[in-house]
Amino acid sequence: MKLIGNLTAGRQLTLAWALTLGALVVMGVLMVTNLLALKSASDALAREERLNSALAEAEFRLARQENSYRGYLLSAETYYIARLENHRAEFKKSLEEVRLDMPQQHQATIDQALQAADGWHRDVALAGQALVAQGRMAEAEQLVGQVGVSDRYVEPVEGAINTLKEVNAVALEASRHAQGAASRNAVITVTGGLASAILMALLMGLAMSRALARSTFGMVGLMQKLRATEATT
């Protein structure tokens, strides 16, 4: 502090400006860093919420395929087959949406779900339609019965979807924590930056006040010396 006090008024003001500018630069860097972290966490959170929605849609469409097949068995109307095919297309679409956002190490689980679903379509939906066309309704119904082959395909699909949901739930929770931490850090940075700016402004004001006071006292002292000199002559 003594060293700063020995500086000239101009140098004190320059130092104060430099400190203020440095504080603003540091605050800016920290703010940008925290905003980037917040954006990254928000993007991850949005991606995982999309995954949740796509997985829920795939699960729904899987169930609707079997319901449509049962509706066909009850009514023998091709309307239900059209609905089954539509649900199958939406099921595949949902899992492809999941593939876009799911990490590479879990892509094989998506493939397993698609393969099992294709097996169900081939060995249950199409096979059942062929049996109905041949008048073998009882056999077509057995495919989705308690001892039918349907569950052998449906269970692996449901298991794969549940695995993906569990993986995404962990990632979703981590992203929520990251977003919360980034938000807190951003608030701390803004608060700290404003406090630093105010402190620097106060220091600048103090430096300017001291400089003006020293100049004023110096002028007063000089005038007093001049008056004293005049009085002795």
N, C-alpha and C positions, 0 to 999 in steps of 0.2 A: 504493500500500500504506500509505503514511504517512497519507493522507487517511482510509482505512478505520480505521486504528488510532486516529485522533482521535475517531471516532464513539463514542457511548455504547454500553454493552453491549446495550441494547434495540434500538438502531438497527442494530447489527452483526448481531444475530439476525434482525431483519426483512429486512435485505439478503440474508442467507444463504438465508432461506426463499424470497425473491423469485427469487433466482438458481436455486434448485432447482426451483421451480415453472416458471420459464421454460424450463429445460432439459427438463423433463418434457413441457411443451406442444410444444416443437419436436420432441422425439422422437416424440410422438404423431402430429403432423402428418406427419412424414416416414414413419412406419410406415404410416399409412392410405394415403398416396400410393403407397408401394411395394406395399402389398397390393392396391390397385386396379390398379396396373400388372401385377402378377403374375396377378391374376384375368383381366384383359383378354388377356394373352398366353396363358394356359391355355385360355380360351374360343376364341381364334383357333386354337390348336393342335388342340383337340378338333374344331372345325369342319373344318379341313383334313384331319384323319384320317378324318372321316366322308366327305369328298369322295373321298379315296383309295379307301375301301371301296366307295362307290357307283359310281365309275368302273370299278373292277375287276369289280364285279358286272355292269355294263352290257356290258363287254367279253366276259365269260364268256357272258352270255345271247345276245349277237350270234352268237358261234361256235356255240352250241347250236341256234340257229334253222336254220342251214345244215346242221348234222349231222342234225337231225330231218327236214329235207327230203330229204336223201340216204337216210335210213332209210326214208322213204316210197317213194322210187323203187325201193329194193331189195326191199321187202316188199309194197308197195301196200296197207298196212294204215293205216286212218284213225287208229289210235293215235298214229302219229308226227305226224299233222297236229294232233292235240290237244296233243301236247307242243310242237310248233312255236308254236302260238298262246299256250300258257302262257309259253314263253320270251319271246315277243314282248311280252306284257303285263308281265313282270318287267323286260324291257329298258327299256320306256317308264317304268315306275315308278322304276327306278334313275336314269334321266336327269332325271326330275322332281325327285328328291331332290337331284341335283347342282344343278339350277336354283335350289333354295331357298338354297343356300350359296355359289353362284358369283357373283362380282361382276357388275354389270350389263353391263360392257363385253364380257363373254364369253358373254352369253346367246344371241347370234346363232350362235355355234359349236354350241351345244346344238340350236338349231333346225335347223341344217344336218344334224347327225347324225340327228335324227328324220325329217327329210324324205327323206334318202337311205335310211334303214331302211324307211320306208313305200314308197318306190319299189321296193326289193328285194322286199317282201312282195307288192306288186301285180304286178310284172313277172316275178317268179321263182316265188314260192310259189303264188300263186293261178293264174298263167298255167300253171305246171307241172301243177297239179292238173287244170286244164281239158284240157291235152294228154293226160294219162294217161287221163282219162275218155273221150277220143276215140280211144284206142288208139295214140297217137303217142308212145310211151315214149322213143324215141331223141331226139326233139326236146326232151322234158322233161329228159332227162339232159344235153343240150347246154347248157341254161341255166346249169348249174353246172360246165360243162366248162372246159377251158383257154381256149377262145375264146368262152365264153358271156358273157351279160350280167351275171352275178352279181357279178363283181369290180368292175364299173363302179359298183355301189351299195355294196358292202362296203368298198372302199378309202376312199371319202370318209368313211364312218362311223368306220372305224378311225383315219383321219387326224384327224378332229375329236376323238375320245376322247384320242388321243395329245397333241394340242395342249392340251386341258384338263388332262391329267396333268402336262404340263411346267409350265404356269402354276401349278398347285397345288403342285408340288414346290418352286418358288421361294418361294411364300408359306409353305409348311411349314418350310423352312429358316430363313426370317426369323423366324417365330414361335418356333422352337426357340431361336434366339439371344436373342430378346426375353425369353423365359421364363427362360433362364439368367441374363441380366443382371438381371432383376427379382428373382430369387432371391438373387443375390449382393448386390444393393443392400439387400434386406430383412435379410440377415444382418449387413451392415455397419451398418445403422441400429440394429438391436437391440444389437449389440456396442458401438457408439458411445454409444448411449443409456445402457446399463448403466454404461459407464465414466464418463460424465458424471454420472450419479446418484451413483456411488461418490465421485467427486471432490467433488461438492457436499456430500455427507454428511461427508467429511473436512474440508472448509472450514467447515461448520457446527460440527463438533466442535472445530476449532481456535478458531473465534470464541467458542464457549461457554467453552472452557478459558481463553482470554485474558481473557474477561470475568470469570470466576470468580477468576482469579489477580489481576486488578487490584482486584477488590472485596476479596479477602482481604488483599492487601498494603496496601490503603487502610485497612482496619480495624486491621491490625497497627500501621501507622504512627500511626493515631489513638490507639490504646491506649498506645503508647509516649510520645506527646506528653502524654497525660493523666497518666501515671506521672511524667513529668519535671516537670510542673506541680505535682503533689502533693508531689514531693520538695523543691521549692524553697520551698514555703509552710510 
